């Protein structure tokens, strides 16, 4: 059964989650945790620390990709091959080349790009957002037309990738709205 635990940061959601998982494991019930790719290892480590050697085997932790692979394998579906980082980078670069042939500009979102407020997003736009902590590969950066950044103020030195993407997607839509009004 799927159960959602909702609450603000610091409200005890994670503590409650692990307490419930431990109680289920002690009762002989298995649990499945579905976590984003970047948290798979830390989640598995925490499960072991919280439940110990004997009970941690009662919990399966999956990323979205590994869950899909597990289901396909268990149900006799086609074997899924996930792309390597190099394969993903090649596909991104090829996609950028195709978009550029259609007069769509590729904007790499980086820490050292020009201020997004000074960029005209009224034309075709493809935003390239790097992985958190890793950024955009050098070869992919070379395929981009421009580098843009979000200026940081105060104690913030960066935003996570999804927040940066949301801000810039909003700005591109806003810019397109302005160009339609100005016509």
C-alpha positions as CSV (number, residue, x, y, z in Angstrom):
1,X,0.0,0.0,0.0
2,X,1.3,3.5,-0.9
3,X,1.4,5.9,2.0
4,X,2.4,9.5,1.7
5,X,4.1,11.4,4.6
6,X,3.7,15.1,4.2
7,X,5.2,18.0,6.2
8,X,7.6,20.8,6.1
9,X,11.4,20.6,6.4
10,X,12.4,19.5,9.9
11,X,9.0,18.3,10.9
12,X,10.1,14.7,11.5
13,X,9.0,13.0,8.3
14,X,12.2,11.0,7.9
15,X,12.3,10.0,11.5
16,X,8.7,8.8,11.3
17,X,9.4,7.0,8.0
18,X,12.3,5.0,9.4
19,X,10.4,4.2,12.6
20,X,7.5,2.8,10.5
21,X,9.9,0.8,8.3
22,X,11.6,-0.6,11.4
23,X,8.3,-1.6,12.9
24,X,7.2,-3.3,9.7
25,X,10.6,-5.2,9.5
26,X,10.2,-6.3,13.1
27,X,6.7,-7.6,12.2
28,X,8.2,-9.6,9.3
29,X,6.7,-7.2,6.7
30,X,8.8,-6.1,3.7
31,X,9.0,-2.4,2.6
32,X,10.0,-0.7,-0.6
33,X,11.5,2.8,-0.7
34,X,11.5,4.7,-3.9
35,X,14.1,7.4,-3.9
36,X,15.7,9.8,-6.5
37,X,18.8,8.4,-8.2
38,X,21.2,10.6,-6.3
39,X,20.0,9.4,-2.9
40,X,20.1,5.6,-3.5
41,X,23.4,5.0,-1.8
42,X,22.8,7.3,1.2
43,X,19.4,5.7,1.7
44,X,20.7,2.2,1.7
45,X,23.4,3.2,4.2
46,X,20.8,4.8,6.4
47,X,18.6,1.7,6.2
48,X,21.5,-0.4,7.4
49,X,22.4,2.0,10.3
50,X,18.7,2.4,11.4
51,X,17.7,-1.3,11.1
52,X,20.9,-3.2,11.6
53,X,22.1,-6.3,9.8
54,X,19.2,-8.6,10.6
55,X,16.3,-6.2,9.7
56,X,17.8,-4.2,6.8
57,X,17.2,-7.2,4.4
58,X,13.5,-6.5,4.9
59,X,13.7,-3.2,3.0
60,X,14.3,-2.8,-0.8
61,X,15.5,0.6,-1.9
62,X,15.1,1.5,-5.5
63,X,15.9,4.5,-7.7
64,X,13.3,5.2,-10.4
65,X,15.6,3.5,-13.0
66,X,16.4,0.5,-10.9
67,X,12.8,0.0,-10.1
68,X,11.8,-0.1,-13.7
69,X,14.6,-2.5,-14.5
70,X,13.5,-4.7,-11.5
71,X,9.9,-4.8,-12.7
72,X,10.8,-5.6,-16.3
73,X,13.1,-8.3,-15.2
74,X,10.6,-9.8,-12.8
75,X,7.7,-9.7,-15.2
76,X,9.6,-11.0,-18.2
77,X,9.9,-7.7,-20.0
78,X,12.7,-6.8,-22.3
79,X,16.0,-6.2,-20.7
80,X,16.6,-2.5,-20.2
81,X,20.0,-1.1,-20.9
82,X,20.6,2.3,-19.3
83,X,22.8,4.7,-21.0
84,X,26.2,5.5,-19.6
85,X,27.2,9.1,-18.8
86,X,29.1,9.2,-22.1
87,X,26.1,7.9,-24.1
88,X,23.9,10.5,-22.5
89,X,26.4,13.2,-23.3
90,X,26.5,12.1,-27.0
91,X,22.7,12.1,-27.2
92,X,22.5,15.6,-25.7
93,X,25.1,17.0,-28.1
94,X,23.3,15.4,-31.1
95,X,20.0,16.8,-29.9
96,X,21.5,20.3,-29.6
97,X,22.9,20.1,-33.1
98,X,19.4,19.2,-34.4
99,X,17.8,22.0,-32.5
100,X,20.3,24.5,-33.7
101,X,19.6,23.5,-37.3
102,X,16.0,24.7,-36.5
103,X,17.2,28.1,-35.2
104,X,16.8,27.1,-31.6
105,X,19.5,28.6,-29.4
106,X,21.1,26.4,-26.8
107,X,21.7,28.2,-23.5
108,X,24.0,26.5,-21.0
109,X,23.1,27.4,-17.4
110,X,26.4,27.8,-15.6
111,X,27.9,29.7,-12.6
112,X,30.1,31.8,-14.9
113,X,27.6,32.7,-17.7
114,X,26.2,36.1,-18.4
115,X,23.4,37.4,-16.2
116,X,20.1,35.9,-17.5
117,X,18.5,39.3,-17.1
118,X,20.6,40.6,-20.0
119,X,19.7,37.8,-22.4
120,X,16.9,37.9,-25.0
121,X,14.9,34.7,-24.7
122,X,12.3,35.7,-27.2
123,X,13.4,33.2,-29.9
124,X,13.7,29.5,-29.9
125,X,15.3,28.3,-26.6
126,X,16.8,25.1,-25.4
127,X,18.1,25.2,-21.8
128,X,20.9,22.9,-20.9
129,X,21.1,22.2,-17.1
130,X,23.9,20.2,-15.7
131,X,23.8,17.6,-13.0
132,X,24.0,19.0,-9.5
133,X,27.6,19.0,-8.3
134,X,28.9,18.0,-11.7
135,X,27.6,20.7,-14.0
136,X,27.7,20.4,-17.8
137,X,30.4,18.5,-19.6
138,X,33.0,20.4,-21.5
139,X,32.0,18.9,-24.9
140,X,28.3,19.7,-24.3
141,X,29.3,23.3,-23.2
142,X,31.1,23.7,-26.5
143,X,27.9,22.8,-28.4
144,X,25.9,25.6,-26.6
145,X,25.4,29.0,-28.2
146,X,25.7,31.0,-24.9
147,X,26.3,30.5,-21.2
148,X,23.8,32.2,-18.8
149,X,23.7,32.4,-15.0
150,X,21.4,33.3,-12.3
151,X,23.0,36.1,-10.2
152,X,23.3,35.1,-6.5
153,X,22.8,37.6,-3.6
154,X,23.4,37.3,0.1
155,X,24.6,33.9,1.5
156,X,23.4,31.8,-1.5
157,X,26.2,30.8,-3.9
158,X,24.1,28.5,-6.1
159,X,20.6,27.0,-6.6
160,X,19.8,23.4,-7.1
161,X,19.3,22.3,-10.8
162,X,15.5,22.1,-10.6
163,X,15.1,25.5,-9.1
164,X,17.5,27.1,-11.7
165,X,15.6,25.3,-14.5
166,X,12.2,26.5,-13.2
167,X,13.4,30.1,-13.0
168,X,14.8,30.1,-16.5
169,X,11.8,28.3,-18.0
170,X,9.6,31.0,-16.5
171,X,11.8,33.7,-17.9
172,X,11.7,32.2,-21.4
173,X,7.9,32.0,-21.3
174,X,7.7,35.5,-20.0
175,X,10.1,36.7,-22.7
176,X,7.9,35.1,-25.4
177,X,4.8,36.8,-23.9
178,X,6.5,40.1,-24.1
179,X,7.5,39.6,-27.8
180,X,3.9,38.7,-28.6
181,X,2.6,41.9,-26.9
182,X,5.2,44.0,-28.7
183,X,4.2,42.8,-32.1
